[in-house]
Structure formats: C-alpha cells, structure tokens
Amino acid sequence: MLWADRIASEIRNTCKPRNGKTFLVRDEKTLSGRVHVGSMRSVAVHGLVSEVLVEYGIANKFQFELNDFDDFDSIPSYLDIEKYTEHLGKPLYAVPSPEAGFANYAEYFGAEFIEVHKKAGFTPNYYRATELYRSGKMDSFIKIALERASDIRRILKDVSGSEKDEKWLPISVVCENCSKLKTTRAYDFDGETIGYTCDQTPYGSIACGHTGRVAPWGGAGKLFWKVDWAAKWVAQGVDIEGGGKDHSTKGGSRDVANHICREIFNTEPPFDIPYEFFLVGGKKMSSSKGHGSSAKDMCDLFPPQIFRLALIGKDIREQIDIDPSGESVPRLFDWYDELGTGVREGKADDYSRLFALCELPENRAAFIAPWQMRFREVAFIVQMPHLSLIDEATRAKGTELTEDEEAALQERAKYAKFWLTTYAPEEFKYELQKEMPEVELSGVQKKALASLADFVQGEERSGEEIHARLHEMKTEIPIQPKELFQALYRIFLNRDSGPKAGWFLAGLPRDFVLGRLKTIN
C-alpha cells in the first residue's frame, strides 16, 4: 500500500472532522525568498492526502497559508544588499517586491511558488497570514497566550529546554515608529495593551529605540511561531497538518506546539504526518545558495507527471535526493517509464497505483501510458542534427508511433534540451566530430575498426546487426569490449564513452561512417 493510501486509510478509520462534516488539511510556507524545492514535499504530502481522501469519498478542504507576516530575517544572495538592508526586521508584507507589479516581497515570491503548485497539480485554497491576523480571528488566542504567558514559559522549559525570563511575552508587536517586527521586545500586558521597546538587533537589523504601548489586536502583533502554530490550528479548526521530521522529534517544534494546543487552548492538535527531507545533491541547501535547488528550478526540469513522481514516489519516511547536475534526472524519467511499462502490461499493484497518482487529478480518470523512448536516448538524438527524432523513435519501438506517443516524445525532447543546456554533466553532452579528431589507437583497435568497415561496406546495416557484429568481434579479433567501444567513441565523438554503438552508427550517414573508419589505416 502506498504511503498516501496508508495515511488516508488511517485518517478515515480513526479521525472525525472537528466541524462534523469536512476535514481541514492545512499547510503553510513563509515567503522569505525564492522557495526551496524541499517545501514542495510538504505541499505534495498534504495535497496528495487530500486527493486520496476525495477518492475515498471523504469531504475535505486543503488550505494553504502564504505566510507574509513573519519577519524579513536575511537577504538572499540574488538581491541587492544595499537596497534591502534597511528592511531587515520588518514583516514580509512591508518589504518591497524585487519587481514591479506585486504588492510586496511576499506576494512576489508567493506568485512563483503558486505556479509550481499548479504545474504539479496541487490547487489548495490560499490565504495570507495577514488576512488571518487583521480579520481579528487570532485576537482571542493572542489574549489567552498573553494571559497565560507564564504557562507557556513553563512548557517551553519542560518540553524543549528553552528558558525565558519572567517578563517575556510570546508575541512581537509591529513598532509604531519604524514598522519593524523583529526588533521589538514586548514586556508588559495590562489586559488591553502591551508595553514594548524597539531595541533588538538580530541579524544586523537596525532598531529605532522607540518605546510605547500598543493594543496587539487586528495585526498589530504576531505570536511567536510555536504559539502561533498552535493558535492557528484552533482558530481555523485544522484536522490534518504534518511537518518535517526535524519538527516532530521529542522537544521539537511540533512537540512544543502540541503541548501548547492542549494545555493553553484546551484542544487536541491535528493529525500529524511527519515526513523526511527533500535534498538536492545530498544537501539540505537553501534555494538562495544552491543552483537548481529552488522549487521553480526543479519544476522546470520535468513534465508535470514526472515532477509529481519526484515528490510522491518515495515513502514519506524516506529522503528524496535529486541532483540536477548528475544522473538523477535521467533516472527519474527511467523510473516513470518503468511504471508505465507495468501499466501497459496490465500489472495491478502499487506500481500502477503510483503511476495513476502521478497523473494530474483532472486527467486521472482517463490516463494512458504511451510508449516512451528513454530519456537518455532522446537526450543524445537531439544533439545529433543529422538524426530524425521521430524516425529513431519509430525504429526503437518497432512500429509507427501513435499520436499520443509522438506528443510525449516531443515533450520529452523539450525537457532533454533544457536539461542539456542548464544542468547536465559533460558525460551526457555529445558533439559529432565533422573531422577526424587527433586520437591514438592501438593496433588491435585499428584492426577491429577495419573489420567493422568491411562489415558496413557490404550493405546497409541496422542497429541490431551492427550491435551483433560488435559483440562477435570481441572474440574474433579478439579485443576487450572497453577497448572496442572506446575506439569508436573517440573517432566519432572525441570522447571515451557514448550511446549504444550499434544504433548510433546505424543512424549516421553510411558514407560518413565508412569514410571515418577507413581513415584509421
């Protein structure tokens, strides 16, 4: 049973919606810059569970918060440091957009992230954190948290070991003078207003030194995030919300939020779904530092179905690790093709179920599994201007391509070209040498190439025939396979490795192949 079915079944069998009718599935992301692809695993976990619950006939709503109320705590490497330094410490909604046409910083990066959601087929109901706070829905929970600040301090100490002084309050207020959030220190609550001083200077932000009192309602203040997390669950009636495994450890953020939810707000926390990380090249890097690590970067590499496979294919207890500049991309295409082959062969198992879930929800009822040429072969052919992609695919399949297969082939070629020009390692890049490159060959290699020339000169040969002949030569000459193929790749591609030699040679003009082989001796 796939992980999404396992979790949806557990929810169906053990949980009831808080409102008695519809489960609320919630996720959120702070829009502090270009979003790392790791955040898409959370979107996929919540989104797919929501989809499967719908399949089971269980009413639910997937709600996603675009968090624009956290503080602007760092300047990504791709932005102007001088321009943005003055905004450090402000709420994200108060930071200007990097480009015109967006209300603020959070809206700019949120728009990019939403487009990635859409391509992957996840379409939650969106809202902003500012909407939640400014609407007054958080006011009663802010008041409870402030009145019970001593209990929250105790929970933080007992559960996570974090000690706060007796004046500490679980809230930041927006400074009335400089509009910053992270620079303020709240220290007194009289039941209606909070005393605060703007004198904190985390991560190089500049505090204005203002001291005042403010009523923390309607968006004037924001709860610290572990308290904020628990308050949002209760305020919105959240039934299902997971988090990364780092949050779910003993003493972690989820553990603290669970205690606050139960002890401060007298409510059971939502059904939890802990999941592993999405790594890029084996690292949990930030999208501001790692080329290819943003959600958009990764999304651009794949068609929607294969992007979904990257996100949902592994059990949530396993890490996902994709390196755009390694073999991860062709391997992911191969995995998808393997699933498709199983579907065409009529296998009704987890393979066919996963293949179906890779399809966008609106297309799932009538999805098909067309034959596909391997991504590696497509990536080679699109680099060979003398080769016809359609002809080579027809030859590989053995019959004419259907309309769906031809469309899938053209789409794959588009993604192969993009990968080759952006991330592909050198071993996947080929250039047919118009002139004989300067290479040194051994006597046995020259003998093997001369024998191959005699074979090709006799008549037109297919890829299968040349492939068979190359294997015969290994014992006839004799020659080690590595020596034989290395000689071929060197004289045609000026490198030591390449595609399947028989089909490669069959795809080249016969006179060109003969001329190059005869040049050797």
C-alpha positions in Angstrom: 0.0 0.0 0.0 1.4 3.4 -1.0 2.0 5.9 1.8 -0.8 8.2 0.7 -3.3 5.3 0.8 -1.9 4.2 4.2 -2.3 7.6 5.8 -5.7 8.4 4.2 -7.0 5.0 5.5 -5.7 5.8 9.0 -7.5 9.1 8.9 -10.7 7.5 7.7 -10.6 4.9 10.4 -9.5 6.9 13.4 -10.5 10.6 12.9 -13.6 12.7 12.7 -13.8 16.3 11.3 -13.9 18.9 14.0 -16.9 20.5 12.4 -18.6 17.1 11.9 -18.6 17.4 8.1 -15.4 18.3 6.3 -11.7 17.6 7.2 -9.5 20.7 7.0 -6.0 19.9 5.7 -3.6 22.8 6.2 0.0 23.6 5.2 2.0 26.9 5.1 5.2 28.4 3.9 7.0 31.6 5.0 7.8 33.6 1.8 11.2 34.8 2.9 12.6 34.5 -0.7 12.7 32.0 -3.6 11.2 28.8 -2.1 13.4 25.8 -1.8 12.1 22.6 -3.6 12.1 20.9 -0.1 8.9 22.9 0.7 7.2 21.2 -2.2 7.4 17.9 -0.4 5.1 19.3 2.3 2.7 20.6 -0.4 2.7 17.2 -2.1 2.2 15.3 1.2 -0.8 17.4 2.2 -2.1 17.7 -1.3 -2.0 14.0 -2.2 -3.6 13.0 1.1 -6.4 15.4 0.3 -6.7 13.9 -3.2 -6.9 10.4 -1.9 -9.4 11.3 0.7 -11.6 12.7 -2.1 -11.2 9.3 -3.9 -12.4 7.6 -0.8 -15.5 9.9 -0.7 -14.3 11.8 2.3 -15.1 15.5 2.2 -12.0 17.7 2.9 -10.6 21.1 2.1 -6.9 21.7 1.5 -5.9 25.2 2.8 -2.5 26.7 2.3 -1.2 29.8 4.1 1.2 32.1 2.3 2.9 33.5 5.4 3.6 37.1 4.8 3.7 38.1 8.5 7.0 36.6 9.5 10.0 38.9 9.8 12.4 39.6 7.0 15.5 38.0 8.5 18.0 37.6 5.8 18.8 39.0 2.3 19.1 36.3 -0.4 22.3 36.4 -2.5 20.3 37.3 -5.6 19.0 40.6 -4.2 20.7 43.9 -3.7 22.1 44.0 -0.2 22.2 47.8 0.0 18.6 48.1 -1.1 17.2 45.6 1.3 19.4 46.1 4.5 17.1 48.8 5.8 14.1 46.4 5.6 15.6 43.7 7.9 13.3 43.0 10.8 10.2 44.2 9.0 7.2 41.9 8.4 7.4 40.4 4.9 4.3 42.3 3.8 6.1 45.6 4.5 9.2 44.7 2.4 9.1 45.9 -1.3 8.9 43.5 -4.1 12.0 42.8 -6.2 10.0 43.6 -9.3 7.1 45.9 -10.1 3.6 44.5 -10.3 3.5 42.9 -6.9 2.1 44.4 -3.7 5.2 43.4 -1.6 8.1 40.9 -1.2 5.9 38.0 -0.1 3.4 38.4 -3.0 6.3 38.3 -5.5 7.8 35.1 -4.2 4.4 33.6 -3.4 3.3 34.0 -7.0 6.2 32.0 -8.2 5.5 29.2 -5.7 1.9 29.1 -6.6 2.8 28.5 -10.2 4.9 25.5 -9.2 1.9 24.1 -7.2 -0.3 24.4 -10.3 2.2 22.6 -12.5 2.3 19.8 -10.0 -1.4 19.6 -9.9 -1.9 20.8 -6.4 -4.6 23.5 -6.1 -5.2 24.4 -2.4 -7.3 27.3 -1.2 -4.9 30.1 -0.5 -5.0 32.8 2.2 -2.4 35.1 3.8 -1.3 35.2 7.4 -2.0 38.9 7.4 -5.6 38.2 6.5 -5.9 35.8 9.5 -4.5 38.4 11.9 -6.1 41.5 10.5 -9.5 39.9 10.4 -9.4 39.5 14.2 -9.6 35.7 14.1 -6.4 35.5 16.1 -7.3 38.1 18.7 -8.9 35.8 21.3 -5.9 33.4 21.1 -3.4 36.3 21.4 -5.2 37.3 24.6 -5.2 33.8 26.0 -1.5 33.4 25.2 -0.6 36.7 26.9 -2.7 36.0 29.9 -1.1 32.6 30.3 2.5 33.6 29.3 3.9 32.0 32.5 2.4 28.6 31.5 3.9 29.0 28.0 7.3 29.7 29.5 6.9 26.6 31.6 6.0 24.5 28.6 9.0 25.8 26.7 11.3 24.9 29.5 9.8 21.5 30.3 9.4 20.3 26.6 12.3 21.9 24.8 14.6 23.2 27.5 14.2 26.8 26.4 14.2 29.2 29.3 12.6 32.7 29.2 12.8 35.5 31.7 9.7 36.4 33.8 8.9 39.4 31.6 9.0 37.5 28.3 5.8 37.5 26.4 5.0 35.1 23.4 4.5 38.0 20.9 6.2 40.5 18.7 4.5 43.8 18.0 5.0 46.0 15.0 6.9 49.1 16.0 4.7 52.2 15.6 7.7 54.3 14.6 9.8 52.1 12.2 7.3 49.4 11.3 9.7 46.6 12.3 8.6 43.4 14.0 11.7 41.5 15.0 13.4 44.5 16.6 10.7 44.9 19.3 10.7 43.4 22.8 7.3 43.0 24.5 7.5 43.1 28.3 4.1 44.0 29.8 0.5 43.2 29.2 -2.2 45.0 31.1 -5.2 43.2 29.6 -5.6 45.6 26.7 -2.2 46.9 25.6 1.4 45.8 25.5 4.5 47.7 26.6 7.4 47.3 24.2 10.8 48.7 23.3 12.3 48.7 19.8 15.8 47.8 20.9 16.6 44.3 19.5 19.2 43.9 16.7 19.1 40.4 15.4 20.9 39.5 12.1 22.1 43.1 11.6 18.7 44.8 11.7 18.6 48.3 13.0 16.3 49.2 15.9 14.9 52.7 16.2 14.8 52.8 20.0 11.2 53.7 20.3 9.3 52.8 23.5 5.5 52.7 23.6 2.3 50.7 24.3 0.1 49.2 21.7 -3.1 47.1 21.6 -1.9 43.8 19.9 -5.1 43.1 18.1 -6.0 43.1 14.4 -2.5 42.6 13.1 -0.6 44.9 15.4 1.2 42.0 16.9 2.1 38.4 15.9 2.5 35.4 18.2 5.9 33.7 18.2 5.7 30.8 15.8 5.3 27.7 18.1 2.5 29.5 19.8 1.3 30.9 16.5 1.2 27.4 15.0 -1.0 26.0 17.8 -3.2 29.1 17.8 -3.8 28.7 14.0 -4.9 25.1 14.4 -7.6 26.1 16.9 -8.6 29.3 15.2 -9.1 27.6 11.9 -10.3 24.1 13.1 -7.4 22.3 11.5 -7.8 18.5 11.4 -4.7 17.4 9.5 -1.3 19.0 9.3 2.1 17.4 9.1 5.6 18.7 9.3 9.2 17.8 8.6 10.8 15.2 10.8 13.0 17.8 12.5 9.8 19.4 13.9 8.4 16.1 15.1 11.3 15.0 17.3 10.9 15.0 21.1 11.3 18.5 22.2 11.0 19.8 18.7 8.6 22.5 17.4 5.7 20.1 16.8 6.1 18.7 20.3 6.0 22.2 21.8 3.0 23.3 19.7 1.1 20.1 20.7 1.6 20.9 24.4 0.5 24.5 23.9 -2.5 23.4 21.9 -3.7 21.0 24.6 -2.7 23.0 27.8 -3.2 26.6 26.7 -6.0 26.3 24.1 -7.7 23.1 25.5 -7.8 21.5 22.1 -6.3 18.3 20.7 -3.7 19.0 18.0 -4.3 17.9 14.4 -3.4 14.5 12.9 0.3 14.6 12.3 2.2 13.4 9.2 5.9 13.6 9.8 8.0 13.4 6.6 11.6 13.2 5.6 13.6 15.9 3.7 13.9 16.7 0.1 17.7 17.0 -0.6 19.4 18.5 -3.6 22.7 16.7 -4.4 22.7 15.2 -0.9 22.4 18.5 0.8 19.6 20.4 2.6 20.8 23.6 1.0 18.9 26.9 0.8 17.5 28.0 -2.6 19.4 31.2 -2.3 22.7 29.4 -2.4 22.2 26.2 -4.4 21.8 26.4 -8.2 18.8 24.2 -9.2 17.5 23.9 -5.6 14.5 26.2 -5.8 11.0 24.8 -6.3 10.8 26.6 -9.7 14.3 25.3 -10.8 13.3 21.7 -10.1 9.8 22.1 -11.5 11.3 23.4 -14.8 13.2 20.2 -15.3 10.3 17.9 -15.6 6.9 17.4 -17.2 4.1 17.6 -14.5 3.7 13.8 -14.1 7.4 13.2 -13.5 7.7 16.2 -11.2 4.9 14.6 -9.2 6.8 11.3 -9.2 9.8 13.1 -7.8 7.6 14.5 -5.0 5.4 11.5 -4.1 7.3 8.4 -5.4 9.2 7.6 -2.2 7.6 6.8 1.1 7.5 9.9 3.3 9.8 8.1 5.8 12.5 8.1 3.1 14.6 11.1 1.9 14.2 12.4 -1.6 17.6 13.3 -3.2 17.8 14.7 -6.7 20.9 16.2 -8.2 20.1 18.1 -11.4 23.7 18.0 -12.4 24.1 14.3 -12.0 22.2 11.2 -13.2 19.1 11.9 -11.1 17.2 13.4 -14.0 17.5 10.5 -16.5 17.0 8.0 -13.7 13.7 9.7 -12.7 12.5 9.5 -16.3 13.5 5.8 -16.4 11.5 5.2 -13.2 8.5 6.8 -14.7 8.9 4.7 -17.9 9.2 1.5 -15.8 5.9 2.3 -14.1 4.3 3.0 -17.5 5.6 -0.4 -18.8 3.9 -2.1 -15.9 0.6 -0.4 -16.6 0.7 -1.4 -20.3 1.4 -5.0 -19.2 -1.7 -4.9 -17.0 0.0 -5.0 -13.6 -2.5 -4.0 -10.9 -0.2 -3.3 -8.0 1.5 -0.4 -6.2 3.3 0.4 -9.5 0.1 1.1 -11.4 -1.3 3.0 -8.4 1.8 5.2 -8.2 1.6 5.8 -12.0 -2.0 6.8 -11.7 -1.3 9.2 -8.8 1.5 10.8 -10.9 -1.2 11.9 -13.3 -2.9 15.3 -12.7 -6.2 14.8 -10.8 -8.3 16.2 -13.6 -6.8 13.7 -16.1 -6.6 10.7 -13.9 -9.9 9.0 -14.9 -8.8 8.6 -18.5 -5.0 8.4 -18.1 -2.9 6.3 -20.5 0.6 5.0 -20.5 2.0 5.6 -24.0 5.3 4.0 -25.1 8.2 6.4 -24.4 11.7 6.5 -25.8 14.3 6.5 -23.0 15.3 10.0 -21.9 19.0 9.2 -22.3 18.4 8.3 -26.0 16.3 11.3 -26.6 19.0 13.5 -25.0 21.6 12.0 -27.4 19.5 12.3 -30.5 18.5 15.9 -30.0 22.3 16.7 -30.1 22.7 15.0 -33.5 21.4 17.3 -36.2 21.5 14.6 -38.9 19.1 12.3 -36.9 15.3 12.5 -37.0 13.8 12.0 -33.6 10.6 10.6 -34.9 12.5 8.1 -37.2 14.8 7.0 -34.5 11.9 6.5 -32.0 9.9 4.5 -34.6 13.0 2.3 -35.2 13.4 1.8 -31.4 9.7 1.0 -30.9 9.5 -1.3 -34.0 6.2 0.2 -35.1 4.8 3.6 -36.0 4.2 6.0 -33.1 0.7 6.8 -32.1 -0.4 10.4 -31.8 -0.1 10.3 -28.0 3.4 8.7 -28.3 4.6 11.3 -30.7 3.3 14.1 -28.5 5.0 12.5 -25.4 8.2 12.2 -27.5 8.2 15.9 -28.4 7.6 16.9 -24.8 10.4 14.8 -23.6 12.7 16.3 -26.3 11.9 19.8 -25.0 12.9 18.8 -21.4 16.0 17.0 -22.6 17.2 20.1 -24.5 16.6 22.3 -21.4 18.5 19.9 -19.1 21.4 19.7 -21.5 21.7 23.5 -21.6 21.3 24.0 -17.9 22.5 21.2 -15.6 23.5 18.1 -17.5 27.0 16.7 -16.7 29.6 16.6 -19.5 29.2 12.8 -20.0 25.7 13.4 -21.4 26.9 16.1 -23.9 27.9 14.9 -27.4 29.1 16.6 -30.5 29.6 14.6 -33.7 33.1 15.4 -34.9 33.0 16.6 -38.5 36.7 16.0 -39.0 38.8 13.1 -37.7 40.0 14.1 -34.2 43.5 13.6 -33.1 43.4 10.2 -31.3 45.9 7.5 -30.5 44.7 3.9 -31.2 46.3 0.6 -30.5 47.0 -1.9 -33.2 44.2 -4.2 -32.0 41.7 -1.2 -32.0 42.7 -0.3 -35.6 42.2 -4.0 -36.7 38.7 -4.0 -35.1 37.7 -0.8 -36.8 39.0 -2.1 -40.2 36.9 -5.3 -39.7 33.8 -3.1 -38.9 34.4 -1.1 -42.1 34.3 -4.3 -44.2 31.0 -5.3 -42.5 29.4 -1.9 -43.0 30.6 -1.6 -46.6 28.9 -4.8 -47.7 25.3 -3.4 -47.4 23.0 -1.2 -45.4 23.1 -2.4 -41.8 20.6 -1.9 -39.0 21.5 -1.0 -35.4 20.7 -4.6 -34.3 23.1 -6.0 -37.0 25.9 -3.7 -36.1 25.4 -4.4 -32.4 25.6 -8.1 -33.0 28.7 -7.7 -35.2 30.5 -5.7 -32.5 29.9 -8.5 -30.0 31.2 -11.1 -32.5 34.4 -9.1 -32.9 35.2 -9.2 -29.2 36.1 -12.9 -29.6 37.2 -12.8 -33.3 39.9 -10.1 -33.1 40.0 -10.6 -30.0 39.5 -7.2 -28.3 38.3 -6.2 -24.9 34.8 -4.5 -25.0 36.1 -1.4 -23.4 38.9 -1.0 -26.0 36.5 -1.6 -28.9 33.8 0.9 -27.8 36.3 3.5 -26.7 37.9 3.5 -30.1 34.5 4.1 -31.8 33.6 6.9 -29.5 36.9 8.6 -29.9 36.9 8.7 -33.6 33.2 9.9 -33.9 32.7 11.9 -30.7 36.2 12.6 -29.4 35.4 11.1 -26.0 35.7 7.7 -24.2 32.0 7.0 -23.8 28.8 7.4 -25.7 25.4 5.9 -26.6 24.6 2.4 -27.8 27.2 2.0 -30.5 25.2 -0.2 -33.0 22.2 2.2 -33.1 24.5 5.2 -33.1 26.4 4.1 -36.1 23.3 3.0 -38.0 21.8 6.4 -37.5 24.8 8.1 -39.2 25.1 8.5 -43.0 26.7 5.3 -44.3 29.3 7.1 -46.4 30.3 9.2 -43.4 30.8 6.1 -41.2 32.8 4.3 -43.9 35.0 7.3 -44.5 35.8 7.8 -40.9 36.5 4.0 -40.3 38.8 3.8 -43.4 40.7 6.9 -42.3 42.2 4.9 -39.4 44.5 2.8 -41.5 
